[in-house]
Amino acid sequence: MILSIILSLITISIIDIIFLRIPNWLNIILFLNALSYVIWYDLGQYYLGSIIGLGIFLIGYIMSKGSLGEGDIKLIPSLGLLIGFPGILNLILYSSLLSLTIFNFNKKRKAQVLPFAPFLSVVFIFLFILQSSSF
């Protein structure tokens, strides 16, 4: 199960880097995998992570006037479902910091669009491993 989630995130990241979009069918597969993974746990904190992550990204989408990709908005509920609350807050914070760091080191940043899914994926895998090892 975890391997399929990681492989889905790697695929999503590669597609986002190349095409600057995330196919809906990949988001659906990831969400169903996430749901089947957490169904055996206390769902409260996991649903809360999903809802809070989606809320934060929707507010970011509205405030940025569409600069945040719609695929990222569809991706974050799956990640929130897997990492729960308050893990989703760490995921968003560290992914944002990592992407800003990369963006600031990029020489041609004025005309470049930065895909966000790879940052979410890398930080998610790191946090998920940390969270899993603490149980």
Stockholm file with secondary structure:
# STOCKHOLM 1.0

chainA/1-135         MILSIILSLITISIIDIIFLRIPNWLNIILFLNALSYVIWYDLGQYYLGSIIGLGIFLIGYIMSKGSLGEGDIKLIPSLGLLIGFPGILNLILYSSLLSLTIFNFNKKRKAQVLPFAPFLSVVFIFLFILQSSSF
#=GR chainA/1-135 SS CHHHHHHHHHHHHHHHHHHSCCCHHHHHHHHHHHHHHHTTSCHHHHHHHHHHHHHHHHHHHHHTTTCSCHHHHHHHHHHHHHHCTTHHHHHHHHHHHHHHHHHHHCTTTTSCCCCSHHHHHHHHHHHHHHHHHTC
#=GC SS_cons         CHHHHHHHHHHHHHHHHHHSCCCHHHHHHHHHHHHHHHTTSCHHHHHHHHHHHHHHHHHHHHHTTTCSCHHHHHHHHHHHHHHCTTHHHHHHHHHHHHHHHHHHHCTTTTSCCCCSHHHHHHHHHHHHHHHHHTC
//
